[in-house]
Amino acid sequence: MPITTLLQSFDEALPDIIIVPSKPEKDCWQTKESSEQVKKEKPPRILIYHDGAGYLSATEKYLAAHESLLRDEVATPPEPNRFVRNEADGVAHARTNLLNPLMRAVDVNEGLVGKLLTASELGVETLRVDVGVFYTVKGDEGIVMMVEFKRTDLIDKGSFKTMKYLRVKSNATKQIKQAKAYAKRAKCRCVALCDYQSLILLQFSEDLTTGELMIVDETETTFRKALLGFLLTAIRH
């Protein structure tokens, strides 16, 4: 069986998982805010949908520039247990199969070695986010991207796609409010939401009144490329 390289893994879908549901799908979606602080948060006034072409272009340029180094690296082995029974299982798969290849790909860039690191269970004032990515330049360290992993099926893509009024209470509105609450407290404009089957990328304006949103395609073949481009864009900002 041929060995998959780290470079090739960016053209592949995430490894298959077997979800063992504990509730009907509609009952799995997020129905309430994750905390009192999130409940009080107001959603951004404007939401701009886009196809993420800029993120994907940034990734393609990066992969081309570091092609030989990425081809020499073996792809990250998937989580050995394909069964996902709870949130911890889903988070384990997302970290291993999605986030780990990104950070390994960034590490081949000599200009970024030692400047990027991840922190788990990151406290941002009174809230907690699953993963924060720190970037250090000229001794100044700051959070450039945060990733909030959700239990499988917790993100309702349909709610995000049909959302026209942010004041309406919906699965998407609650999760956007959560992302904005993180962004405000961590002073980080780029927040990703992922339940392994869905990936939502949110980039807020400096005053947090506007959010640019990308819903990554449902085939999951561009999950890694979209998130890497999102991270590269976050570093530039």
MDAnalysis code that builds the backbone (N, CA, C; Angstrom):
import MDAnalysis as mda
import numpy as np

u = mda.Universe.empty(711, n_residues=237, atom_resindex=np.repeat(np.arange(237), 3), trajectory=True)
u.add_TopologyAttr("name", ["N", "CA", "C"] * 237)
u.add_TopologyAttr("resid", np.arange(1, 238))
u.add_TopologyAttr("resname", ["MET", "PRO", "ILE", "THR", "THR", "LEU", "LEU", "GLN", "SER", "PHE", "ASP", "GLU", "ALA", "LEU", "PRO", "ASP", "ILE", "ILE", "ILE", "VAL", "PRO", "SER", "LYS", "PRO", "GLU", "LYS", "ASP", "CYS", "TRP", "GLN", "THR", "LYS", "GLU", "SER", "SER", "GLU", "GLN", "VAL", "LYS", "LYS", "GLU", "LYS", "PRO", "PRO", "ARG", "ILE", "LEU", "ILE", "TYR", "HIS", "ASP", "GLY", "ALA", "GLY", "TYR", "LEU", "SER", "ALA", "THR", "GLU", "LYS", "TYR", "LEU", "ALA", "ALA", "HIS", "GLU", "SER", "LEU", "LEU", "ARG", "ASP", "GLU", "VAL", "ALA", "THR", "PRO", "PRO", "GLU", "PRO", "ASN", "ARG", "PHE", "VAL", "ARG", "ASN", "GLU", "ALA", "ASP", "GLY", "VAL", "ALA", "HIS", "ALA", "ARG", "THR", "ASN", "LEU", "LEU", "ASN", "PRO", "LEU", "MET", "ARG", "ALA", "VAL", "ASP", "VAL", "ASN", "GLU", "GLY", "LEU", "VAL", "GLY", "LYS", "LEU", "LEU", "THR", "ALA", "SER", "GLU", "LEU", "GLY", "VAL", "GLU", "THR", "LEU", "ARG", "VAL", "ASP", "VAL", "GLY", "VAL", "PHE", "TYR", "THR", "VAL", "LYS", "GLY", "ASP", "GLU", "GLY", "ILE", "VAL", "MET", "MET", "VAL", "GLU", "PHE", "LYS", "ARG", "THR", "ASP", "LEU", "ILE", "ASP", "LYS", "GLY", "SER", "PHE", "LYS", "THR", "MET", "LYS", "TYR", "LEU", "ARG", "VAL", "LYS", "SER", "ASN", "ALA", "THR", "LYS", "GLN", "ILE", "LYS", "GLN", "ALA", "LYS", "ALA", "TYR", "ALA", "LYS", "ARG", "ALA", "LYS", "CYS", "ARG", "CYS", "VAL", "ALA", "LEU", "CYS", "ASP", "TYR", "GLN", "SER", "LEU", "ILE", "LEU", "LEU", "GLN", "PHE", "SER", "GLU", "ASP", "LEU", "THR", "THR", "GLY", "GLU", "LEU", "MET", "ILE", "VAL", "ASP", "GLU", "THR", "GLU", "THR", "THR", "PHE", "ARG", "LYS", "ALA", "LEU", "LEU", "GLY", "PHE", "LEU", "LEU", "THR", "ALA", "ILE", "ARG", "HIS"])
u.atoms.positions = np.array([
    [0.847, -1.196, 0.000],
    [0.000, 0.000, 0.000],
    [0.882, 1.246, 0.000],
    [0.673, 2.158, -0.985],
    [1.542, 3.335, -1.066],
    [1.380, 4.237, 0.156],
    [2.471, 4.880, 0.538],
    [2.455, 5.774, 1.690],
    [1.965, 7.154, 1.252],
    [1.001, 7.690, 1.984],
    [0.488, 9.021, 1.694],
    [1.407, 10.056, 2.323],
    [1.773, 11.073, 1.543],
    [2.637, 12.121, 2.066],
    [1.793, 13.232, 2.692],
    [2.468, 14.071, 3.461],
    [1.768, 15.204, 4.065],
    [1.199, 16.109, 2.978],
    [1.925, 16.274, 1.883],
    [1.440, 17.093, 0.769],
    [0.158, 16.498, 0.190],
    [0.146, 15.205, -0.066],
    [-1.030, 14.561, -0.646],
    [-2.248, 14.632, 0.269],
    [-2.015, 14.636, 1.572],
    [-3.137, 14.630, 2.513],
    [-4.002, 15.877, 2.385],
    [-3.452, 16.960, 1.836],
    [-4.240, 18.189, 1.679],
    [-5.222, 18.098, 0.513],
    [-5.114, 17.061, -0.299],
    [-6.072, 16.841, -1.379],
    [-7.063, 15.737, -1.035],
    [-6.989, 15.230, 0.172],
    [-7.857, 14.117, 0.554],
    [-8.925, 14.565, 1.540],
    [-10.029, 13.809, 1.534],
    [-11.071, 14.045, 2.528],
    [-10.580, 13.584, 3.893],
    [-11.205, 14.081, 4.943],
    [-10.864, 13.600, 6.273],
    [-11.210, 12.123, 6.379],
    [-10.459, 11.354, 7.157],
    [-10.757, 9.922, 7.313],
    [-12.191, 9.702, 7.795],
    [-12.792, 8.644, 7.315],
    [-14.172, 8.327, 7.697],
    [-14.273, 8.016, 9.184],
    [-15.407, 8.396, 9.751],
    [-15.706, 8.035, 11.131],
    [-17.066, 7.354, 11.172],
    [-17.302, 6.626, 12.233],
    [-18.596, 5.972, 12.432],
    [-19.249, 6.616, 13.648],
    [-20.314, 7.378, 13.406],
    [-20.979, 8.092, 14.490],
    [-22.009, 7.181, 15.150],
    [-21.895, 7.083, 16.446],
    [-22.867, 6.319, 17.227],
    [-23.773, 7.337, 17.912],
    [-24.924, 7.660, 17.316],
    [-25.770, 8.736, 17.851],
    [-26.429, 8.354, 19.171],
    [-26.493, 9.345, 20.055],
    [-27.182, 9.137, 21.323],
    [-28.550, 9.803, 21.313],
    [-28.761, 10.717, 20.314],
    [-30.025, 11.431, 20.192],
    [-30.388, 11.546, 18.720],
    [-31.669, 11.788, 18.391],
    [-32.030, 12.087, 17.004],
    [-31.270, 13.318, 16.529],
    [-30.978, 13.394, 15.231],
    [-30.140, 14.471, 14.703],
    [-30.655, 15.849, 15.093],
    [-31.945, 16.106, 14.965],
    [-32.465, 17.438, 15.254],
    [-32.277, 17.815, 16.721],
    [-32.195, 16.809, 17.602],
    [-32.001, 17.080, 19.023],
    [-30.546, 17.289, 19.382],
    [-29.640, 17.010, 18.428],
    [-28.209, 17.174, 18.681],
    [-27.757, 18.609, 18.440],
    [-28.523, 19.365, 17.641],
    [-28.110, 20.717, 17.316],
    [-28.140, 21.604, 18.553],
    [-27.278, 22.597, 18.560],
    [-27.157, 23.467, 19.724],
    [-28.420, 24.301, 19.878],
    [-29.080, 24.184, 21.018],
    [-30.351, 24.864, 21.232],
    [-30.254, 26.014, 22.224],
    [-29.132, 26.134, 22.925],
    [-28.971, 27.231, 23.869],
    [-27.522, 27.689, 23.889],
    [-27.306, 28.901, 24.384],
    [-25.965, 29.452, 24.444],
    [-25.102, 28.643, 25.400],
    [-23.803, 28.638, 25.132],
    [-22.883, 27.813, 25.924],
    [-22.586, 28.400, 27.296],
    [-22.880, 29.679, 27.501],
    [-22.627, 30.308, 28.799],
    [-23.466, 31.572, 28.902],
    [-23.524, 32.136, 30.098],
    [-24.269, 33.370, 30.305],
    [-23.624, 34.533, 29.555],
    [-22.281, 34.527, 29.472],
    [-21.585, 35.590, 28.748],
    [-21.931, 35.555, 27.266],
    [-22.009, 34.342, 26.702],
    [-22.366, 34.204, 25.291],
    [-23.820, 34.619, 25.072],
    [-24.675, 34.285, 26.012],
    [-26.093, 34.635, 25.905],
    [-26.272, 36.153, 25.816],
    [-25.451, 36.899, 26.551],
    [-25.557, 38.356, 26.570],
    [-24.878, 39.006, 25.367],
    [-24.055, 38.247, 24.665],
    [-23.324, 38.797, 23.519],
    [-24.280, 39.109, 22.373],
    [-24.061, 40.230, 21.709],
    [-24.864, 40.568, 20.538],
    [-24.152, 40.057, 19.286],
    [-24.901, 39.511, 18.329],
    [-24.254, 39.045, 17.096],
    [-23.749, 40.230, 16.281],
    [-22.829, 40.009, 15.349],
    [-22.385, 41.113, 14.490],
    [-23.569, 41.661, 13.690],
    [-23.510, 42.932, 13.339],
    [-24.631, 43.545, 12.618],
    [-24.706, 43.078, 11.175],
    [-23.532, 42.782, 10.607],
    [-23.477, 42.396, 9.197],
    [-22.717, 41.081, 9.061],
    [-23.255, 40.197, 8.239],
    [-22.590, 38.925, 7.960],
    [-22.408, 38.809, 6.453],
    [-21.170, 38.610, 6.031],
    [-20.850, 38.532, 4.605],
    [-20.430, 37.115, 4.265],
    [-21.160, 36.488, 3.356],
    [-20.824, 35.134, 2.931],
    [-19.828, 35.203, 1.775],
    [-18.871, 34.289, 1.767],
    [-17.950, 34.212, 0.629],
    [-17.512, 32.766, 0.435],
    [-16.891, 32.499, -0.710],
    [-16.538, 31.122, -1.059],
    [-15.158, 30.703, -0.570],
    [-14.445, 31.599, 0.106],
    [-13.135, 31.242, 0.644],
    [-12.041, 31.135, -0.391],
    [-12.260, 31.739, -1.568],
    [-11.253, 31.634, -2.638],
    [-9.901, 32.171, -2.185],
    [-9.915, 33.231, -1.375],
    [-8.655, 33.792, -0.890],
    [-7.907, 32.830, 0.011],
    [-8.632, 32.118, 0.879],
    [-8.000, 31.140, 1.774],
    [-7.395, 29.997, 0.961],
    [-8.176, 29.486, 0.011],
    [-7.712, 28.347, -0.789],
    [-6.520, 28.744, -1.665],
    [-6.536, 29.970, -2.176],
    [-5.421, 30.454, -2.994],
    [-4.149, 30.573, -2.152],
    [-4.297, 31.076, -0.920],
    [-3.135, 31.202, -0.032],
    [-2.526, 29.836, 0.246],
    [-3.387, 28.831, 0.421],
    [-2.903, 27.471, 0.680],
    [-2.183, 26.904, -0.531],
    [-2.772, 27.066, -1.719],
    [-2.151, 26.528, -2.931],
    [-0.762, 27.133, -3.140],
    [-0.635, 28.420, -2.890],
    [0.678, 29.072, -3.037],
    [1.671, 28.538, -2.010],
    [1.189, 28.335, -0.787],
    [2.067, 27.837, 0.273],
    [2.517, 26.409, -0.026],
    [1.590, 25.558, -0.438],
    [1.929, 24.166, -0.743],
    [2.915, 24.087, -1.912],
    [2.720, 24.945, -2.907],
    [3.631, 24.948, -4.063],
    [5.031, 25.414, -3.649],
    [5.091, 26.393, -2.764],
    [6.380, 26.939, -2.338],
    [7.170, 25.950, -1.486],
    [6.468, 25.040, -0.814],
    [7.130, 24.089, 0.084],
    [6.860, 22.640, -0.341],
    [6.639, 22.466, -1.628],
    [6.239, 21.162, -2.160],
    [7.218, 20.050, -1.813],
    [8.496, 20.255, -2.046],
    [9.470, 19.181, -1.830],
    [9.558, 18.787, -0.360],
    [9.515, 19.753, 0.538],
    [9.593, 19.451, 1.972],
    [8.355, 18.698, 2.444],
    [7.189, 19.109, 1.955],
    [5.937, 18.461, 2.363],
    [5.827, 17.056, 1.771],
    [6.466, 16.850, 0.612],
    [6.433, 15.521, -0.004],
    [7.328, 14.545, 0.751],
    [8.314, 15.068, 1.458],
    [9.219, 14.208, 2.233],
    [8.614, 13.776, 3.569],
    [7.525, 14.417, 3.969],
    [6.887, 14.103, 5.252],
    [5.742, 13.115, 5.053],
    [5.657, 12.129, 5.922],
    [4.559, 11.162, 5.871],
    [3.312, 11.794, 6.495],
    [2.165, 11.504, 5.907],
    [0.919, 12.065, 6.408],
    [0.659, 11.645, 7.855],
    [-0.049, 12.472, 8.590],
    [-0.397, 12.158, 9.972],
    [-1.297, 10.927, 10.021],
    [-0.947, 9.903, 10.798],
    [-1.816, 8.722, 10.910],
    [-3.163, 9.116, 11.521],
    [-4.267, 8.547, 11.024],
    [-5.584, 8.893, 11.571],
    [-5.791, 8.300, 12.956],
    [-6.793, 8.801, 13.645],
    [-7.168, 8.222, 14.931],
    [-7.494, 6.738, 14.727],
    [-6.969, 5.853, 15.573],
    [-7.172, 4.411, 15.367],
    [-8.626, 3.953, 15.578],
    [-9.349, 4.610, 16.457],
    [-10.730, 4.224, 16.734],
    [-11.678, 5.058, 15.888],
    [-12.352, 4.431, 14.926],
    [-13.226, 5.168, 14.016],
    [-14.575, 5.500, 14.629],
    [-14.920, 4.880, 15.760],
    [-16.223, 5.104, 16.371],
    [-16.218, 6.402, 17.174],
    [-17.230, 7.227, 16.951],
    [-17.374, 8.488, 17.666],
    [-18.669, 8.420, 18.469],
    [-18.519, 8.331, 19.776],
    [-19.681, 8.176, 20.656],
    [-20.003, 9.438, 21.446],
    [-19.055, 10.346, 21.571],
    [-19.286, 11.541, 22.371],
    [-18.414, 12.683, 21.861],
    [-18.500, 13.824, 22.536],
    [-17.762, 14.999, 22.101],
    [-16.253, 14.774, 22.144],
    [-15.768, 14.096, 23.175],
    [-14.325, 13.859, 23.286],
    [-13.797, 13.066, 22.094],
    [-14.558, 12.070, 21.635],
    [-14.144, 11.288, 20.464],
    [-14.072, 12.176, 19.227],
    [-15.089, 13.028, 19.034],
    [-15.110, 13.905, 17.872],
    [-13.962, 14.898, 17.883],
    [-13.672, 15.445, 19.049],
    [-12.570, 16.398, 19.189],
    [-11.244, 15.720, 18.875],
    [-11.070, 14.483, 19.346],
    [-9.824, 13.752, 19.091],
    [-9.593, 13.579, 17.595],
    [-10.641, 13.217, 16.868],
    [-10.518, 13.041, 15.410],
    [-10.214, 14.374, 14.729],
    [-10.894, 15.439, 15.138],
    [-10.682, 16.741, 14.504],
    [-9.267, 17.256, 14.751],
    [-8.768, 17.083, 15.969],
    [-7.409, 17.547, 16.279],
    [-6.375, 16.762, 15.476],
    [-6.526, 15.426, 15.456],
    [-5.536, 14.579, 14.782],
    [-5.614, 14.711, 13.268],
    [-6.818, 14.638, 12.715],
    [-6.988, 14.551, 11.267],
    [-7.060, 15.904, 10.564],
    [-7.369, 16.961, 11.305],
    [-7.514, 18.277, 10.688],
    [-6.440, 19.252, 11.155],
    [-6.328, 19.476, 12.447],
    [-5.416, 20.503, 12.955],
    [-3.950, 20.077, 12.912],
    [-3.668, 18.814, 13.255],
    [-2.279, 18.355, 13.300],
    [-1.562, 18.493, 11.953],
    [-2.164, 18.081, 10.822],
    [-1.475, 18.258, 9.534],
    [-1.181, 19.725, 9.214],
    [-2.061, 20.631, 9.627],
    [-1.835, 22.059, 9.399],
    [-0.577, 22.538, 10.100],
    [-0.492, 22.211, 11.389],
    [0.642, 22.689, 12.168],
    [1.947, 22.049, 11.686],
    [1.887, 20.817, 11.242],
    [3.077, 20.168, 10.688],
    [3.491, 20.842, 9.384],
    [2.506, 21.210, 8.566],
    [2.810, 21.871, 7.292],
    [3.449, 23.233, 7.529],
    [2.971, 23.946, 8.522],
    [3.533, 25.262, 8.835],
    [4.968, 25.126, 9.357],
    [5.246, 24.040, 10.048],
    [6.567, 23.843, 10.649],
    [7.686, 23.668, 9.625],
    [7.354, 23.342, 8.364],
    [8.419, 23.175, 7.370],
    [8.914, 24.523, 6.859],
    [8.191, 25.585, 7.171],
    [8.584, 26.928, 6.748],
    [9.582, 27.493, 7.754],
    [10.826, 27.677, 7.343],
    [11.863, 28.158, 8.253],
    [11.505, 29.499, 8.879],
    [10.770, 30.308, 8.131],
    [10.401, 31.612, 8.647],
    [9.361, 31.566, 9.749],
    [8.699, 30.402, 9.911],
    [7.665, 30.281, 10.941],
    [8.053, 29.332, 12.075],
    [9.180, 28.669, 11.934],
    [9.612, 27.727, 12.974],
    [9.788, 28.461, 14.306],
    [9.150, 27.946, 15.321],
    [9.254, 28.538, 16.648],
    [8.375, 29.750, 16.872],
    [7.657, 30.170, 15.834],
    [6.813, 31.362, 15.971],
    [5.336, 31.021, 16.173],
    [4.962, 29.788, 15.861],
    [3.570, 29.364, 16.006],
    [3.479, 28.229, 17.012],
    [2.534, 28.306, 17.905],
    [2.297, 27.213, 18.837],
    [0.819, 27.170, 19.189],
    [0.361, 25.989, 19.568],
    [-1.039, 25.830, 19.929],
    [-1.176, 25.632, 21.431],
    [-2.279, 26.094, 21.968],
    [-2.583, 25.927, 23.386],
    [-4.001, 25.365, 23.498],
    [-4.139, 24.278, 24.235],
    [-5.451, 23.635, 24.406],
    [-6.158, 24.172, 25.642],
    [-7.496, 24.086, 25.602],
    [-8.315, 24.531, 26.743],
    [-7.897, 25.933, 27.165],
    [-7.856, 26.811, 26.173],
    [-7.353, 28.159, 26.391],
    [-8.380, 29.025, 27.116],
    [-7.979, 29.619, 28.227],
    [-8.859, 30.505, 28.961],
    [-8.797, 31.910, 28.399],
    [-9.946, 32.452, 27.994],
    [-10.036, 33.831, 27.529],
    [-11.015, 34.539, 28.463],
    [-10.442, 35.210, 29.443],
    [-11.215, 35.779, 30.544],
    [-12.022, 34.666, 31.212],
    [-13.343, 34.758, 31.219],
    [-14.152, 33.748, 31.904],
    [-14.616, 32.627, 30.983],
    [-14.183, 32.644, 29.730],
    [-14.592, 31.617, 28.775],
    [-13.419, 30.683, 28.475],
    [-13.727, 29.563, 27.818],
    [-12.700, 28.588, 27.454],
    [-12.904, 28.157, 26.010],
    [-11.834, 28.226, 25.230],
    [-11.881, 27.787, 23.842],
    [-10.973, 26.569, 23.685],
    [-11.349, 25.652, 22.812],
    [-10.623, 24.386, 22.693],
    [-9.159, 24.569, 22.308],
    [-8.902, 25.373, 21.266],
    [-7.521, 25.549, 20.804],
    [-7.286, 26.995, 20.388],
    [-6.176, 27.550, 20.839],
    [-5.740, 28.857, 20.376],
    [-4.387, 28.713, 19.707],
    [-4.187, 29.391, 18.586],
    [-2.903, 29.369, 17.893],
    [-2.223, 30.712, 18.122],
    [-1.060, 30.664, 18.769],
    [-0.300, 31.874, 19.073],
    [0.756, 32.099, 17.993],
    [1.010, 33.364, 17.710],
    [2.044, 33.737, 16.751],
    [2.944, 34.774, 17.407],
    [4.234, 34.524, 17.370],
    [5.200, 35.422, 17.992],
    [6.070, 36.072, 16.923],
    [6.125, 37.382, 16.920],
    [6.986, 38.106, 15.995],
    [7.643, 39.257, 16.755],
    [8.966, 39.317, 16.663],
    [9.756, 40.349, 17.341],
    [9.442, 40.407, 18.839],
    [9.272, 39.215, 19.431],
    [9.041, 39.132, 20.861],
    [7.615, 39.425, 21.298],
    [6.743, 39.803, 20.357],
    [5.354, 40.129, 20.687],
    [4.475, 38.934, 20.343],
    [3.804, 38.370, 21.353],
    [2.993, 37.167, 21.151],
    [1.508, 37.505, 21.217],
    [0.740, 36.931, 20.309],
    [-0.701, 37.145, 20.315],
    [-1.421, 35.960, 19.713],
    [-2.700, 35.811, 20.023],
    [-3.518, 34.743, 19.459],
    [-3.988, 35.187, 18.078],
    [-3.725, 34.376, 17.054],
    [-4.123, 34.757, 15.697],
    [-5.315, 33.940, 15.190],
    [-5.529, 32.757, 15.757],
    [-6.652, 31.930, 15.324],
    [-7.118, 31.067, 16.481],
    [-8.428, 30.892, 16.599],
    [-8.989, 29.994, 17.597],
    [-9.885, 28.968, 16.900],
    [-9.888, 27.755, 17.436],
    [-10.723, 26.684, 16.893],
    [-11.583, 26.120, 18.015],
    [-12.866, 26.141, 17.803],
    [-13.800, 25.558, 18.766],
    [-14.370, 24.279, 18.149],
    [-14.036, 23.143, 18.758],
    [-14.527, 21.863, 18.271],
    [-15.874, 21.551, 18.916],
    [-16.796, 21.100, 18.095],
    [-18.133, 20.756, 18.568],
    [-18.357, 19.252, 18.453],
    [-19.318, 18.766, 19.216],
    [-19.723, 17.372, 19.074],
    [-20.250, 17.155, 17.656],
    [-20.029, 15.977, 17.101],
    [-20.510, 15.690, 15.751],
    [-22.005, 15.965, 15.652],
    [-22.400, 16.568, 14.549],
    [-23.796, 16.920, 14.263],
    [-24.297, 18.121, 15.051],
    [-23.423, 18.804, 15.795],
    [-23.894, 19.942, 16.582],
    [-24.066, 21.191, 15.724],
    [-23.337, 21.277, 14.610],
    [-23.463, 22.413, 13.703],
    [-24.491, 22.080, 12.627],
    [-25.477, 22.924, 12.515],
    [-26.517, 22.766, 11.498],
    [-26.145, 23.648, 10.309],
    [-25.563, 23.046, 9.263],
    [-25.119, 23.836, 8.105],
    [-26.296, 24.559, 7.456],
    [-27.456, 23.911, 7.459],
    [-28.629, 24.534, 6.859],
    [-28.987, 25.830, 7.543],
    [-28.807, 25.880, 8.860],
    [-29.088, 27.100, 9.625],
    [-28.148, 28.216, 9.213],
    [-26.890, 27.890, 8.951],
    [-25.930, 28.903, 8.514],
    [-26.245, 29.370, 7.094],
    [-26.630, 28.446, 6.243],
    [-26.851, 28.779, 4.835],
    [-28.089, 29.638, 4.615],
    [-29.099, 29.449, 5.434],
    [-30.360, 30.167, 5.230],
    [-30.522, 31.364, 6.149],
    [-29.522, 31.632, 6.971],
    [-29.627, 32.710, 7.945],
    [-29.586, 34.072, 7.251],
    [-30.638, 34.842, 7.432],
    [-30.708, 36.182, 6.858],
    [-30.747, 37.255, 7.934],
    [-31.322, 36.909, 9.062],
    [-31.461, 37.891, 10.133],
    [-30.768, 37.359, 11.387],
    [-29.697, 38.029, 11.786],
    [-28.906, 37.556, 12.910],
    [-29.638, 37.676, 14.240],
    [-30.722, 38.434, 14.257],
    [-31.478, 38.563, 15.498],
    [-32.349, 37.337, 15.751],
    [-32.603, 36.557, 14.716],
    [-33.419, 35.358, 14.867],
    [-32.647, 34.311, 15.658],
    [-33.305, 33.689, 16.629],
    [-32.644, 32.658, 17.430],
    [-32.534, 31.388, 16.609],
    [-31.324, 30.939, 16.370],
    [-31.098, 29.732, 15.590],
    [-29.800, 29.086, 16.030],
    [-29.586, 27.881, 15.564],
    [-28.338, 27.172, 15.840],
    [-27.151, 28.024, 15.423],
    [-27.219, 28.601, 14.226],
    [-26.104, 29.392, 13.695],
    [-25.874, 30.663, 14.501],
    [-26.948, 31.364, 14.859],
    [-26.795, 32.615, 15.599],
    [-26.112, 32.387, 16.939],
    [-26.492, 31.334, 17.633],
    [-25.896, 31.034, 18.937],
    [-24.400, 30.762, 18.801],
    [-24.023, 30.043, 17.752],
    [-22.610, 29.710, 17.583],
    [-21.795, 30.905, 17.092],
    [-22.410, 31.786, 16.305],
    [-21.725, 33.011, 15.892],
    [-21.523, 33.930, 17.093],
    [-22.508, 34.004, 17.974],
    [-22.365, 34.792, 19.204],
    [-21.227, 34.234, 20.066],
    [-21.125, 32.917, 20.121],
    [-20.042, 32.292, 20.879],
    [-18.689, 32.661, 20.277],
    [-18.586, 32.590, 18.946],
    [-17.333, 32.940, 18.271],
    [-16.968, 34.402, 18.515],
    [-17.969, 35.274, 18.476],
    [-17.703, 36.701, 18.703],
    [-17.259, 36.947, 20.142],
    [-17.865, 36.234, 21.096],
    [-17.465, 36.383, 22.494],
    [-16.004, 35.989, 22.683],
    [-15.578, 34.916, 22.024],
    [-14.174, 34.518, 22.077],
    [-13.286, 35.589, 21.457],
    [-13.691, 36.055, 20.258],
    [-12.893, 37.032, 19.528],
    [-12.686, 38.308, 20.345],
    [-13.745, 38.764, 20.990],
    [-13.669, 39.994, 21.785],
    [-12.691, 39.840, 22.946],
    [-12.796, 38.743, 23.666],
    [-11.995, 38.567, 24.879],
    [-10.539, 38.213, 24.578],
    [-10.302, 37.524, 23.466],
    [-8.931, 37.128, 23.128],
    [-8.249, 38.115, 22.195],
    [-9.025, 39.126, 21.718],
    [-8.511, 40.083, 20.733],
    [-7.963, 39.342, 19.520],
    [-8.780, 38.397, 19.066],
    [-8.428, 37.559, 17.917],
    [-9.611, 37.546, 16.962],
    [-9.381, 37.946, 15.726],
    [-10.489, 38.125, 14.784],
    [-10.887, 36.860, 14.044],
    [-10.058, 35.823, 14.082],
    [-10.316, 34.622, 13.276],
    [-10.711, 33.438, 14.161],
    [-11.934, 32.952, 13.969],
    [-12.455, 31.849, 14.773],
    [-13.039, 30.790, 13.843],
    [-12.648, 29.533, 14.060],
    [-13.186, 28.409, 13.287],
    [-14.056, 27.546, 14.188],
    [-15.178, 27.085, 13.651],
    [-16.073, 26.165, 14.347],
    [-16.083, 24.857, 13.569],
    [-15.897, 23.744, 14.261],
    [-15.792, 22.465, 13.552],
    [-16.408, 21.334, 14.362],
    [-17.283, 20.563, 13.730],
    [-17.813, 19.351, 14.371],
    [-17.408, 18.107, 13.583],
    [-16.325, 18.224, 12.852],
    [-15.720, 17.190, 12.003],
    [-16.456, 17.042, 10.677],
    [-17.773, 17.141, 10.684],
    [-18.537, 17.046, 9.446],
    [-18.769, 18.414, 8.817],
    [-18.638, 19.447, 9.608],
    [-18.855, 20.816, 9.145],
    [-17.700, 21.689, 9.621],
    [-17.358, 22.681, 8.795],
    [-16.307, 23.630, 9.155],
    [-16.791, 25.027, 8.783],
    [-16.895, 25.887, 9.782],
    [-17.327, 27.266, 9.590],
    [-16.157, 28.179, 9.928],
    [-15.792, 29.067, 9.011],
    [-14.676, 29.987, 9.235],
    [-15.225, 31.408, 9.336],
    [-14.940, 32.067, 10.446],
    [-15.431, 33.419, 10.708],
    [-14.270, 34.371, 10.924],
    [-14.217, 35.424, 10.112],
    [-13.216, 36.479, 10.305],
    [-13.961, 37.777, 10.589],
    [-13.772, 38.321, 11.776],
    [-14.476, 39.522, 12.192],
    [-13.686, 40.776, 11.836],
    [-14.417, 41.875, 11.672],
    [-13.767, 43.173, 11.507],
    [-13.158, 43.583, 12.841],
    [-12.320, 44.599, 12.837],
    [-11.634, 45.012, 14.069],
    [-12.621, 45.423, 15.160],
    [-13.743, 46.047, 14.759],
    [-14.728, 46.464, 15.759],
    [-15.786, 45.380, 16.017],
    [-15.628, 44.225, 15.366],
    [-16.500, 43.061, 15.566],
    [-17.941, 43.279, 15.114],
    [-18.201, 44.322, 14.342],
    [-19.562, 44.560, 13.874],
    [-19.882, 43.794, 12.594],
    [-18.835, 43.330, 11.910],
    [-19.005, 42.598, 10.653],
    [-18.267, 41.268, 10.732],
    [-18.880, 40.240, 10.186],
    [-18.235, 38.936, 10.139],
    [-18.234, 38.381, 8.723],
    [-17.070, 37.959, 8.248],
    [-16.988, 37.277, 6.951],
    [-17.037, 35.786, 7.216],
    [-17.938, 35.089, 6.534],
    [-18.212, 33.690, 6.856],
    [-18.019, 32.792, 5.638],
    [-17.316, 31.700, 5.853],
    [-17.165, 30.664, 4.821],
    [-17.682, 29.355, 5.380],
    [-18.572, 28.713, 4.639],
    [-19.036, 27.369, 4.969],
    [-18.286, 26.414, 4.052],
    [-17.388, 25.629, 4.610],
    [-16.549, 24.765, 3.783],
    [-17.398, 23.666, 3.151],
    [-17.057, 23.301, 1.934],
    [-17.894, 22.376, 1.169],
    [-18.168, 21.076, 1.913],
    [-19.322, 20.507, 1.656],
    [-19.785, 19.347, 2.406],
    [-19.016, 18.070, 2.089],
    [-18.236, 18.066, 1.016],
    [-17.483, 16.847, 0.681],
    [-16.287, 16.669, 1.614],
    [-15.922, 17.736, 2.325],
    [-14.832, 17.714, 3.290],
    [-13.456, 17.554, 2.643],
    [-13.387, 17.651, 1.322],
    [-12.090, 17.488, 0.662],
    [-11.231, 18.738, 0.789],
    [-11.819, 19.843, 1.154],
    [-11.028, 21.072, 1.272],
    [-10.923, 21.539, 2.718],
    [-11.286, 20.708, 3.675],
    [-11.211, 21.100, 5.081],
    [-9.807, 21.572, 5.448],
    [-8.807, 20.757, 5.142],
    [-7.439, 21.099, 5.527],
    [-6.947, 22.334, 4.769],
    [-7.246, 22.392, 3.481],
    [-6.785, 23.531, 2.688],
    [-7.443, 24.832, 3.148],
    [-8.725, 24.781, 3.442],
    [-9.429, 25.991, 3.867],
    [-8.902, 26.484, 5.211],
    [-8.696, 25.560, 6.156],
    [-8.244, 25.968, 7.484],
    [-6.798, 26.451, 7.457],
    [-5.955, 25.838, 6.615],
    [-4.575, 26.309, 6.497],
    [-4.553, 27.721, 5.920],
    [-5.350, 27.955, 4.878],
    [-5.422, 29.294, 4.291],
    [-5.952, 30.320, 5.273],
    [-6.909, 29.890, 6.101],
    [-7.462, 30.741, 7.133],
    [-6.374, 31.136, 8.133],
    [-5.534, 30.166, 8.512],
    [-4.432, 30.436, 9.443],
    [-3.401, 31.361, 8.808],
    [-3.044, 31.117, 7.558],
    [-2.060, 31.963, 6.880],
    [-2.576, 33.394, 6.753],
    [-3.877, 33.532, 6.504],
    [-4.484, 34.868, 6.420],
    [-4.457, 35.545, 7.795],
    [-4.726, 34.766, 8.838],
    [-4.715, 35.311, 10.194],
    [-3.338, 35.818, 10.579],
    [-2.289, 35.118, 10.148],
    [-0.913, 35.542, 10.456],
    [-0.611, 36.888, 9.794],
    [-1.088, 37.052, 8.578],
    [-0.829, 38.306, 7.854],
    [-1.518, 39.500, 8.494],
    [-2.635, 39.226, 9.172],
    [-3.392, 40.314, 9.798],
    [-2.928, 40.572, 11.229],
])
